[in-house]
Amino acid sequence: MHILVTYDVDTTSKEGARRLRHVAKACIDYGQRVQNSVFECEVTEAQYCLLIERIKRIIDMSLDSVRFYIINKQTGILKMKIKSK
């Protein structure tokens, strides 16, 4: 499964800067950075679920935004799932 992960983490505090680093580290474990807050990942369904859960434990749902775009290579259809605000 090919996914695109994008995120916007509020970095107006030290805690926010820490969350930003931790989200980036989580994404690096599953894919490659293509822009500052954008990662391309090739994952299994299980890895996808693990990545979502890992990021949910890191972010502040009231301040941060993370989006997962699932790209279907066969049909070219892009499906979007939004996690957080």
C-alpha positions as CSV (number, residue, x, y, z in Angstrom):
1,M,0.0,0.0,0.0
2,H,1.4,3.4,-1.0
3,I,0.5,6.3,1.3
4,L,1.3,9.9,1.6
5,V,1.5,11.4,5.1
6,T,1.3,15.1,5.7
7,Y,1.2,16.9,9.0
8,D,1.0,20.3,10.6
9,V,2.2,20.4,14.2
10,D,1.8,23.5,16.3
11,T,5.4,24.4,17.3
12,T,4.6,27.5,19.4
13,S,5.8,25.7,22.5
14,K,8.7,23.4,23.4
15,E,6.2,20.5,23.6
16,G,5.1,21.2,20.1
17,A,8.6,21.2,18.8
18,R,9.1,17.8,20.5
19,R,5.9,16.5,18.9
20,L,7.1,17.6,15.5
21,R,10.4,15.8,15.8
22,H,8.6,12.6,17.1
23,V,6.1,12.6,14.2
24,A,8.9,13.0,11.7
25,K,10.9,10.1,13.3
26,A,7.8,7.9,13.2
27,C,7.3,8.7,9.5
28,I,11.0,8.2,8.7
29,D,10.7,4.6,10.1
30,Y,8.1,3.9,7.4
31,G,9.0,6.0,4.4
32,Q,11.0,8.8,2.8
33,R,10.7,12.5,3.3
34,V,9.7,14.4,0.2
35,Q,9.1,17.8,1.7
36,N,9.5,19.2,5.3
37,S,6.2,17.7,6.5
38,V,5.4,15.2,3.8
39,F,6.4,11.6,3.6
40,E,5.9,8.9,1.0
41,C,5.6,5.4,2.5
42,E,5.2,1.9,1.1
43,V,3.5,-0.1,3.9
44,T,1.5,-3.2,4.6
45,E,-2.0,-2.8,6.1
46,A,-0.6,-3.8,9.5
47,Q,2.2,-1.2,9.2
48,Y,-0.3,1.4,8.2
49,C,-2.3,0.7,11.3
50,L,0.8,0.8,13.5
51,L,1.9,4.1,12.0
52,I,-1.5,5.7,12.7
53,E,-1.6,4.5,16.3
54,R,2.0,5.7,16.9
55,I,1.2,9.1,15.5
56,K,-2.0,9.4,17.5
57,R,0.0,8.8,20.7
58,I,2.4,11.7,19.7
59,I,0.2,14.5,18.5
60,D,-2.1,16.8,20.4
61,M,-5.5,16.3,18.7
62,S,-6.6,19.8,19.6
63,L,-3.6,21.6,18.1
64,D,-2.1,19.3,15.4
65,S,-3.3,17.9,12.1
66,V,-2.1,14.7,10.3
67,R,-3.5,13.4,7.1
68,F,-3.0,10.0,5.5
69,Y,-3.6,9.7,1.7
70,I,-4.0,6.2,0.4
71,I,-2.9,5.9,-3.2
72,N,-4.3,3.0,-5.2
73,K,-1.7,2.2,-7.9
74,Q,-4.1,0.0,-9.9
75,T,-6.9,2.5,-10.3
76,G,-5.0,5.7,-9.7
77,I,-7.7,6.7,-7.1
78,L,-6.6,8.8,-4.2
79,K,-8.5,8.2,-1.0
80,M,-8.0,10.5,2.0
81,K,-8.3,9.7,5.6
82,I,-8.0,12.5,8.1
83,K,-6.7,11.8,11.6
84,S,-7.0,14.6,14.2
85,K,-8.7,18.0,13.8
